[in-house]
Amino acid sequence: MILAILALTLTDYEIIGLAIGLVGVYIKLHTEVLEIRAAQYSLENNNDKVDQKLEKVVNDLGEIKILLARNKMDQ
């Protein structure tokens, strides 16, 4: 019904222009969604790397504590 109203008031060129505009908006939004998904994947991947590095730092700090405790016992 809406298309029938539009067909009565819009010329063929206006309808074609509207259709092209809608396709352009769809493509633009689709591209932005893909960029956001790629950024999200990258951030999640970097988060895993940071977690691994933090875990290594915690382990190294534990070893340093043990070495300091041994050093105190030797003195």
C-alpha positions, 0 to 999 in steps of 0.5 A: 500500500505504501509503495502504491502511494509512493508510486503515485507521487514519485517519479521513476528517477526519484524511486531509483535514486531512493533505492540507490541511496538505501543500498548505499546506506546498507553497504556503509552500515555493513562495512562499519559493523565489520570494522567494529567486529574486527576491532572487537576481535583484536581487543579480545586477542590483545586482552589474552596477551596481557593476561598471559604477561601479567601471569608471568609477572606474578610468577616472577614476583613469587620467585623474587620473594623466594630469593629474597627470603632465602637471602635473609635466611642466609644472613 
